[in-house]
């Protein structure tokens, strides 16, 4: 099976799970949970190394409906062609956890680097292409959801954290979603400007040629109009 064919295969569910064993070694801690190295065994497959996010108690999905916000977001991002790891939120030992394929190995650690450390003017177009797919999935990118994976040909951007998108799924009204989308867009593009010198206005103009999702186009156009009014 080629890498492309493997990526198209659906991630397993808890119904396919034989066992999941996490180590005490962590890869990182965030506002939503702690990510550990782990090993997992699916029915009919060999054990493999994965990453497991255990949510903080106050961030733990309360029920299946809450957990489904994560899996819905993951599915939408995947269907929009966003580069994401194989991942799913499943129930294990009475709690919801997020299981993701491992980049690198348990010795060298994760290969995912914060996007701000790798972005430059030469990689800007690839970055715009990546986040445009996020918009086309119906979301706006967040600063901590995107990383960069180096490889022999240079590397590629990847969306690997899904808390922000699950929150957008949870929002009860489109108005709240748009407010959140505008805020996160402004922050990401502000960071991009600081690092590369590409203005937020120029970034929005470039994204408008790539984004097709009606609601996300509305967000970008409102931000563009706000910039135009500030200049006038």
ABEGO torsion letter per residue (X at the ends): XBAAAAAABBBBBAAABABBBBBABBAEBBAAEBBBBBBBBBBGBBBBBBBBBBBBAAABBABAAAAAAAAAAAAAAAAAGBBBBBBBBBBBGGBBBBBBBBBEBAAAEBABBBAAAABBAAAAAAAAAAAAAAAAAGBBBBAAABBBBBBAAGEBBBBABAAAAAAAAABABAAAAAAAAAAAAAAAAAAAAAAAGBBAAAAAAAAAAABABAAAAAAAAAAAAAAAAAAX
